[in-house]
Amino acid sequence: MKPRSRRFILCAGLSLTFILTVVWSTSWWWTAAFYCDSSFGIACYRGVVTYYFSSFAGTEWHLRYAADSEYGAIWWPRLTYLFVLIPLWIPWLAFLGETMFVWFRFKPPAPGHCQCGYNLAGNESGVCPECGTPFTE
């Protein structure tokens, strides 16, 4: 993997993980919702993102204190004919897992070592004897 691609994936993954952490933690106190009259709505409350399939009368956006919410913690996804509930820990774990995989799997080789990990100290042939990869000093 090229260093620029690795850097982009790491920055994007860490940024999305941070944003989801902030959204998840604030969703326990605040509810953010957007309803559109074209029969859908999206809301975030109590650690869950909800997508509604029913029709609403008009377009509305609101942010309110969630202490008066009758919903408790929802830890598992739910699907009904009216809405889909996706707990925020699921995409958070996916982004964190992808970021950690790229972080640990695609590390650049240490100075003086080949991509396979072989120590190239004293090698003057220009080719790694372990894997055959050409190198420059």
C-alpha positions as CSV (number, residue, x, y, z in Angstrom):
1,M,0.0,0.0,0.0
2,K,1.3,3.4,-1.0
3,P,2.2,5.8,1.9
4,R,-0.3,8.4,0.6
5,S,-3.2,5.9,0.5
6,R,-2.2,4.6,4.0
7,R,-2.1,8.1,5.4
8,F,-5.5,9.0,3.8
9,I,-7.2,5.8,5.2
10,L,-5.7,6.4,8.6
11,C,-6.8,10.0,8.7
12,A,-10.3,9.3,7.4
13,G,-10.7,6.3,9.8
14,L,-9.5,8.2,12.8
15,S,-11.7,11.2,11.9
16,L,-14.8,9.2,11.4
17,T,-14.1,7.3,14.6
18,F,-13.7,10.5,16.5
19,I,-16.9,12.0,15.0
20,L,-18.9,8.9,15.8
21,T,-17.6,9.0,19.4
22,V,-18.7,12.6,19.8
23,V,-22.1,11.9,18.2
24,W,-22.6,8.8,20.3
25,S,-21.7,10.5,23.6
26,T,-23.8,13.6,23.0
27,S,-26.8,11.6,21.7
28,W,-27.4,10.4,25.3
29,W,-28.4,14.0,26.3
30,W,-29.5,15.5,23.0
31,T,-31.8,14.4,20.2
32,A,-31.1,15.6,16.6
33,A,-33.7,14.9,14.0
34,F,-34.5,15.8,10.4
35,Y,-37.9,15.0,8.9
36,C,-38.8,15.5,5.3
37,D,-42.2,15.4,3.7
38,S,-41.0,13.0,1.1
39,S,-41.7,10.1,3.5
40,F,-38.4,9.8,5.4
41,G,-36.7,11.1,8.5
42,I,-33.4,10.6,10.2
43,A,-32.9,11.0,14.0
44,C,-30.0,10.4,16.4
45,Y,-30.8,9.8,20.1
46,R,-29.7,7.5,22.9
47,G,-26.8,6.1,21.0
48,V,-28.9,5.1,17.9
49,V,-29.3,6.4,14.4
50,T,-32.9,5.9,13.2
51,Y,-34.2,6.0,9.6
52,Y,-38.0,6.5,9.4
53,F,-40.1,5.2,6.5
54,S,-43.4,6.9,7.3
55,S,-44.7,10.1,5.9
56,F,-44.5,13.4,7.8
57,A,-46.4,16.7,7.3
58,G,-43.7,19.1,6.2
59,T,-40.0,19.4,6.6
60,E,-38.6,19.9,10.1
61,W,-35.3,20.0,11.8
62,H,-35.0,20.0,15.6
63,L,-32.5,19.6,18.4
64,R,-33.9,19.0,21.8
65,Y,-32.8,17.8,25.2
66,A,-33.3,14.0,25.4
67,A,-34.0,13.6,29.1
68,D,-37.7,13.5,28.4
69,S,-37.3,10.6,25.9
70,E,-39.2,7.4,26.8
71,Y,-36.6,5.2,25.1
72,G,-33.9,3.4,27.0
73,A,-30.6,2.2,25.7
74,I,-30.9,0.2,22.4
75,W,-27.9,-2.0,21.9
76,W,-28.9,-4.2,18.9
77,P,-30.2,-3.2,15.5
78,R,-33.9,-3.3,14.9
79,L,-35.9,-3.4,11.7
80,T,-39.7,-2.8,11.5
81,Y,-42.0,-1.7,8.7
82,L,-41.7,1.9,9.9
83,F,-38.1,2.4,10.9
84,V,-34.5,1.0,11.1
85,L,-32.5,1.5,14.3
86,I,-28.7,1.2,14.0
87,P,-26.7,1.5,17.3
88,L,-23.7,3.8,16.8
89,W,-21.3,1.3,18.3
90,I,-21.6,-0.8,15.1
91,P,-20.2,1.7,12.6
92,W,-17.8,3.0,15.3
93,L,-16.4,-0.5,15.7
94,A,-16.2,-1.0,11.9
95,F,-14.3,2.3,11.4
96,L,-12.0,1.6,14.4
97,G,-11.3,-2.0,13.2
98,E,-10.5,-0.9,9.7
99,T,-8.2,1.9,11.0
100,M,-6.4,-0.5,13.3
101,F,-6.0,-3.1,10.6
102,V,-4.4,-0.6,8.2
103,W,-2.3,0.8,11.1
104,F,-0.8,-2.5,12.1
105,R,-0.8,-4.4,8.7
106,F,0.6,-1.9,6.4
107,K,3.5,-0.4,8.3
108,P,6.4,0.9,6.2
109,P,9.6,-1.2,6.7
110,A,12.1,-0.1,9.2
111,P,15.2,1.7,7.9
112,G,17.7,-0.8,6.6
113,H,15.1,-3.6,6.2
114,C,13.2,-5.0,3.2
115,Q,9.4,-5.1,3.0
116,C,9.6,-8.7,4.1
117,G,11.5,-7.7,7.3
118,Y,14.9,-9.0,6.3
119,N,17.8,-6.9,7.5
120,L,19.7,-5.6,4.5
121,A,22.8,-4.5,6.4
122,G,26.0,-5.3,4.4
123,N,24.0,-6.5,1.3
124,E,25.6,-4.9,-1.8
125,S,23.8,-6.9,-4.5
126,G,20.8,-4.5,-4.6
127,V,18.3,-7.5,-4.2
128,C,16.9,-8.9,-1.0
129,P,18.0,-12.5,-0.6
130,E,14.9,-13.4,1.3
131,C,12.1,-12.3,-1.1
132,G,14.0,-11.0,-4.3
133,T,12.8,-7.4,-4.0
134,P,15.2,-4.9,-5.5
135,F,16.1,-2.0,-3.2
136,T,18.1,1.2,-3.1
137,E,19.9,2.6,-0.1
